[in-house]
Amino acid sequence: MAATLRVLGRPRKKRLWDEIANARNAPWGAAAVLDAHDFVEWIERCAGVESWIGEQFNVGTGRFGESLERAWRKWANTAQPAISTALVAAGRDLAPLKTALRFDRSATASVLVDSGQEAVALVYCAAKSLDEIECDLLLANALVVSDSDAAEALANEPIGPDTAPLTILRPPATALSKLLVDRGHHVVHAFGRSGVHPTVIGFPRASIEDFKTALVDSMDVRPPEAEMSARASGCSVSVWRVWNLYARNLHHRLVPVWADEQYSSLVATAVFLGGWNEQSARDREVIERLSGLRAEQFFDQMCVFHAIADSRFSRSRTAFQMRPDSVSG
């Protein structure tokens, strides 16, 4: 018997069943009949399914976000060699995250690693480590949302009976978490290491040996290069990915504007200091020595960062401070 499953859709199921029953020497092993109206209603009531079908047939724009599987492929496959699940999971105990993904105790979970995209990837790795049926069910209902307006629109969509969609939120969409939970969603917050995020499942970086082994065994990287990469990236998958793209001149959209070469002298001084007060005579003296500029010139030029998104610099009256950074990618 053939291993092919034939899936057919027509409004008149009775007639179709008769055709299948009378078919002889059919080339398929089994057949499934879907009522066309029910099929369309199922797609419309399940945002995750809608996004998945749109991705499979390359139609639509993903009005709410993208499937977890597609988010993983886009992130992992842009590197060369492609990032493996073994590298993301290297040296990390996924058990707490796997437990959280069952949502027995809470409708939300939060993941903290070096970047929001890596946090999404870690959720994918945890899902893939579940048994096949549980994994397929989770992936079929999982949607990654980064835009606040899209998250609000998703919350206003009806949810089918006995359905608990998994919505993975990245900032700034995380602000809509409670609204989605109230509407019946299970929510995972995907955080990078910037700012303070209480009650999260934090994952440390792998050891050099674990990172190197994952590169060698799952991505066919030569051992000397793997060890050098592990040390140079600080065993951060996010840093390794950005450097990998940088080496192939594909990094342009990943490097933040504030890291442009034209700002290098300002940023170097600011990073070294960490923060300062414009009214402090001692701070002004140190700034002038480090930057080679008069204090007033330095303060004026630093104002450009107020207009740059995610500049990592914040100001309160006369105090200026570097915010904790996360990896872009």
Secondary structure, 3 states (H helix, E strand, C coil): CCCCEEEEEECCHHHHHHHHHHCCCCCCCEEEEEEHHHHHHHHHHCHHHHHHHHHHHCCCCCCCCEEHHHHHHHHHCCCCCCCCHHHHHCCCCCHHHHHHCCCCCCCEEEEECCCHHHHHHHHHHHHHCCCHHHHHHHHHCEEEECCHHHHHHHHCCCCCCCCCCEEEECCCHHHHHHHHHHCCCEEEEEECCCCCCCCCEECCCCCHHHHHHHHHHHHCCCHHHHHHHHHHCCCCHHHHHHHHHHHCCCCCCCCCHHHCHHHHHHHHHHHHHCEEECCCHHHHHHHHHHHCCCHHHHHHHHHHHHHCCCCCEEEECCEEEECCCCCCC
